[in-house]
Amino acid sequence: MNTHADIVTSKEVQKNLVYLYMGEVNACSRATYLFASNKVARKIGAADAYLFAWTQLRNEHTTMIKRWLLETGKTTSAHKTLAAVKGILEKAFDLELINADDYLRAIKPCKVKVNKQLRAAFGRMLTEEELDALLATCDKGSPARATRDRAIISIFRQVGTRLAEVSNLTLADYAPDGRQPVEDTPAATFEVCFPLDGPAGMEALLEQE
């Protein structure tokens, strides 16, 4: 049976806590949470998140991590980073690598209160006129760039996807009939429509490549 040290430092990535946790994170958010966990691990002195001994974190450590995050970045960024820490610790608890008392105390500081008024100040819904003006600016560049930008903005406008989701789209996600199933999530399984001004819009984009 593997010891605590064997599992944390094992070269077999399948046994690594971060690897196991990332497997449960939505694919669109995986890069964000991996970046966050790497940031914490490197701050404490590890080469990266995969080599960090997460099971040794205690309440005093997560309290200091939270303080550092809030002092050096935005509240929303701290919330995401602490969510990654909590998720990794939860995986360690599931695998019985950390006892219940240490786990519950360690994750207690991982909750960050986000001021609703501050969050509202970060952005607002664009009006139809503003969206039309934004699309109009796409015509000022080269044909390839204009078509690409129009396609990206159309996805944001029609589907309401996040930046991370759009940046991860590939040609494999495109269906000529306009409908493409998306990855199952714990919340639901659903379909979205990518109406890039109809199939002709996507075909125009492909022709520019």
N, C-alpha and C positions, 0 to 999 in steps of 0.2 A: 504493500500500500504506500502511495506517495506521501511524503511528509509535507508540512507547510512550506518549507523552503523549496522542495522539489517542484511544487505546483506553481509557485510564484516565479521561479527563475527557469522553469523548464524550457528547453529549446523546442519542444513539441508544442507549437502554437495552439493546437486544439485544446490543450489543457490550461491555457492562459485565461485569467479572469477577464481581461479587457477584450480578448478575442471572443469569448463567450457572450459578454455583455453586448458588444457591437453587433453580434448576430441577431439580437432581439430588438435592435434599434431600427426604425424605419430607414430604408436605404437613402432617402432624400436627406435625412438628418445625420447620417453616419459620420460624414466628414466633419461636421460641426462638433459633434460630441467627442470624436477622436482628437481633434485639435484641442478641445477644452481639457481633456484628460492628460494629454501630452504637456500642456502648459503647466498644470499642477505638478505633474511628476518631475518636470525639469526644474521647476522653481525649488523643489525640495532636494534636488541633487541627482535624480535618476537620469539615465540616458533617454528614456522615453516611457510612455505609460505601460508598455508591455513588460518592462523590466522592473517596474516599481512594486514594492511590497505593500500593496493596498491593505492587506489584512492587519498591518501594524498601525493603521490610522486609529486614533482615539479622539475623544471629544476635544481635547486641547489642540489637536492638530487641525481638525476641521474648523474649529473656531478661528484659528490663526489664518487658515486658508480663506475663510469667508471675509475676515477683516482686510486681508491683502487685496482680494478681488474688489471689494467695495471702495477701497482707497485708490485703486489704480485704474478702474474702469467703470462702465455703466452698470446700473442695477440689473438691467435685462441680461447683460453678458455674464454677470456674476450668477444670476439665476440658472442659466444654461450650464455653466461650468460646475456648479454645485449639484445640479441634477445628474450630471455625468458621474461625479464622485459618489453620489448616493446610489446610482444604478449599479456601479461596480461593487460597492459594499454590499448591496442587496444580493448580488450574485455570489459573493463570498459567503454570505449568511446561508443562502440556499444550499451551497456545497459543504456547509458545516465547517468552514475554515475560520469562522469568527463566531463567538458565542453571542447569545441574544442580548445580554446586558451591554457588552462592548459595542455591538452593532447599533442598538437603539440610542445609546449615548453619542456615538460617532455621527449619526445622521441628523441628530437634533439641530445643529447649527446650519444644516443644508437648506433650510427654508428661508427664502428672501421675500420680504414684503415689497411689492412694486406699487408705487404711488400711482393711482389711477389717473390723476390729473397730469402727472409727468408723462405717463405712457401716451395719453391722448395728444400731448404736445409733440410727440415724435412724428406724427403724420395725420393725414385726413384723407377722405375720399375725394378723388378728382371728379370734377364736373364733366359732363359730356363734351362741352366746349373745349375744356382743357385737354381732354383725351384726343379730340379731333385735331387740335393744334399740335399735339405731340406727334401724332401720326403724320401730319403734314411735313414736319421737319425731316422725316425719313427720306423724302424725295430730293433733299438737297445734296446728298452724298452720291457715291458711286452706285450704279445699279445693283451690284451684288450686296453692298452694305445696306442700301435702302431696303431691299427685299428682306434681308435678314432682320433688320431692326423692326420692320413692320410686322414680321411674323412673331417676333418676341413680344412686342407690345400687344399684339392681338391675343396672344395666349394669356398674358396678364389680364387683359381687359375682359375677355370672354369667360375665362375659367377661374380666375382668382387664385392662381397658383403662387407659391412662394418662390423667391429667387433661387434657393437651393434646388427646388424641384425643376425649374426651367433649365438651369445650368446642367442638370444631369440628363436631359432629354437627348436621345440619339435618333437616327433614322429608323431604328427598330421600333420606336414608339409611335411612328406615323402610320396611320391607316387611311387609305384613300377615301373611304366612306365617311371619314370624320369622327369615328368612334374608336376608342382604344381602351381596353380594360387597364386599370392601374393596380398596383401591388395591394394585396390584402393588408389591412391594418387591424389592430385590436378593436377599433371602433366599428368598422363596417367594411364591406366589399362593395365597390361602386364603379361606375364608368364615368368618364369625362369626355367632353367633345373638344377637339382642338380645331376650331373653325378659322384656319388661316386664310380668311377671305375665300373659303371654299377650297376644293382640291387644286384649283388653278393657282391659288396663292402658294401652295407648297411646291407644285410643279415648277413655278417660276423661280422659287428659291433653289431648287435642285439644279435647274438649268444654269444658274450663276456659278455653281461650284466647278 
